């Protein structure tokens, strides 16, 4: 069965610091992986996705993620955090019919 | 384009009451989904539909029913609400890519409290 694990339910960084949000997956089939962001009291918005091809995926708002099959990981990074990045981030695995299996989420706090 | 809209935004029910949540999308998507979001558990799939007139169970379907009578609408029903159904409910839709790589577009959510 497929599963997604996000390490760290809360991450706090200073403005301008590196953001690293960790995601590991378990799957017996080639994974299609997504990162979604949820701002307070809003729905989810796609940040980026990995399907096939290039393992380094660039998304919106300066975020990127690297698919590492050997480590079964799809960690999300941003070189320099901004106050507006404060949100909850979800890693997800896509199964049949585009159904998504979500991790538990990581809440990112950015402080001055 | 309004995208995905959900009605209502908030609702408070008493145990045993029934209600229907409405999801509408104007992107001509074939696939639609209902998720619930609970603290520390991410989003979990309740039911989904791959086309008008079809529905299927997701990960946590018990206590819910759905209908997809029109392509643009996906209804989620609670016949007899329980406190365990207190949650935030999200609807989503996507194109029918067979390789499961397409993006899901989410509505703003409905916050339901069952007393």
Interface residues (C-beta under 8 A of the other chain):
Chain A: X6 X9 X32 X34 X36 X41 X42 X43 X44 X45 X46 X49 X51 X90 X94 X95 X96 X97 X98 X99 X100 X101 X102 X103 X104 X105
Chain B: X4 X31 X33 X35 X40 X41 X42 X43 X44 X45 X48 X50 X56 X58 X90 X92 X94 X96 X97 X99 X100 X101 X102 X103 X104 X106 X107 X108 X109
